[in-house]
Amino acid sequence: MTLITAFLLPLAAQAPAQAAANAWTPGISPLYSGEWVERDIQGGDNADEALKLCALASGIACVSVGQGDGKQSIFHLYRCGTRSLSNFIDALSVLNNQTGGAEVRFWGPNVGTYRAPADPNVIWRFPNAATYDFNNMSVC
C-alpha cells in the first residue's frame, strides 16, 4: 500500500496545477453598467439551470460559454450594442429573453453569422468550431 500511496500522492498534488493550466477566462467587452458575469458554474445541467435563472428577468440575454475546466461563465446582458469576444472556445449556449424580437448574433472571420432569436423557452447551442471563430457579438 505504501507504494501505491507514494505514487498517487504526487499525482494528486499535480491535478490542481494541470486543471488551472487548461482553463481560460472568456470575456465580453464592453460590459455595461448593470451587466455582469458569473464564473465557475459547473457545466451541463447546472449551467442550463443558471441560464434559466438568468433569463427570468425580461429583457435579458444570457450567454454561457466554457472555461476549459468543465465550468462555465454566464454573462447577464441587456444593453444593445456590438461587443468584442475573447477566449470563446467551446460550450456556447444562449437563452435570450429580450423583448421586441431582439436577437443575439455572433460572427467571426470564417463562419459567418449565427443567431439566437428571442425565445425564453429555447436554449440555443452553438458548435465549438464556430464558437472558436467568433470574435464579435451583438445584443438586440
N, C-alpha and C positions, 0 to 999 in steps of 0.2 A: 504494500500500500504506500509506503513512503516514496517509492519510485514514481508511482502514478501521481501522487501529490506534488512531488518535485517537478514533474512535467507539466501539470495543469496550472499550478500557481503562476509560472511565468506567462502562460497563455492568457490567463485571466487578467493579469496586470497589463498586457498589451491591448486587450479588447477596447477599452475606452479611447485610447490614442488612435486606434485604427478607425473606430466609428467617427471620431471627430475629423479625421483626415478625409473621410468620404462624404462629409456634409458640406453644404453650401448655404448661403443666405440669399433667397430670392428677394428681389426688390422691384418696387414700382415707384417711379418718380415723375412728377411730384405726388406726394400725399398732401391733400389739402386739409385745412383746419377741420377737425371733427372726423376725419377719416383715420383709420388705424389698422394695424396688422397684429394678428395673434399668432404667436410662434409655438413650435413644438407640439402641435396637435398630432396625436397618434393617427396614422393613416387608416384607410379602409372605412369601415362603418363609423368610426369615431369622427373622421373628417367629414363624412356626409352629414352626420348629426350636427356638427359645428357649422356647416354651411346652412343647414335648415334653421338653426338658431339665429345666425347672422341675418338671414333673409326674412325673419319675422317682421322686421321694420319695413314698411312700404317705402319705395324709392331707393332701396339699397341694392347694389350689385356686389355679390360675394364671390371672390376669386380665391381658389385653393390651389396651391402648387407645391410639389415635392421639395424637400430639403436634402435629399440624398441619404438620409439616415432612417427612412421608414416613417418620418414625421412630415407634417405639412405646415405651411404658413398660410393663414387665411386673411385676406385683405377685405376690409369693410369700406366700400367706395360708394359715393353718392354724387359727386360733382362731375358735371360734363367736362370733357376735355381729352386731349391726346396725351399719353404718358409713355415714357421710356421704360423698358423692362431690363432687368439684369438677373442673371442666374436662373432663368426659367428653363429647366432641363426636362422635367418629367411630371407625370401625375397631375396635369392641369384639369381642373373642373370649375364650372361656374354655375351658380344659382342666381339668376337675375330677377330681382323683384322690383325693378324700376317701373315707373308709371309711364303712361303715354306711348307704349310700344317701343321704348328705347332699347337699343342693342348694346352689347359689349362685343367689340371687334378686336381681333388680334391679327397681326400681319408680320411678315418677315421677308427678306430679300428673295427667298427661293420657293416659298409655299403659298404665296397669295394670302387672301383674307379668309379668316374663319369667324363665324358669328355665333353669338349666344343671344337669341331673342328673349325678350322679357316674358317669363312664364314662371311663376312661383312654385310650380309643381314639377319642373324638369331640371335635373342636374345635367348640364352639358359637359361631356368629357371629350378631351382633345388628344389626338395621337402624340406620343412622345417625340417622334421625328419632327412634327410640325411645331410642337412646344419649344423644342430646342432652337428652332429657327426664328421664332417670334422675337422681335426686338421693340415692337410698339403695340399699344392697345389704345382704344378709345372707349369711353363710357358715355352713353347717350346716343 
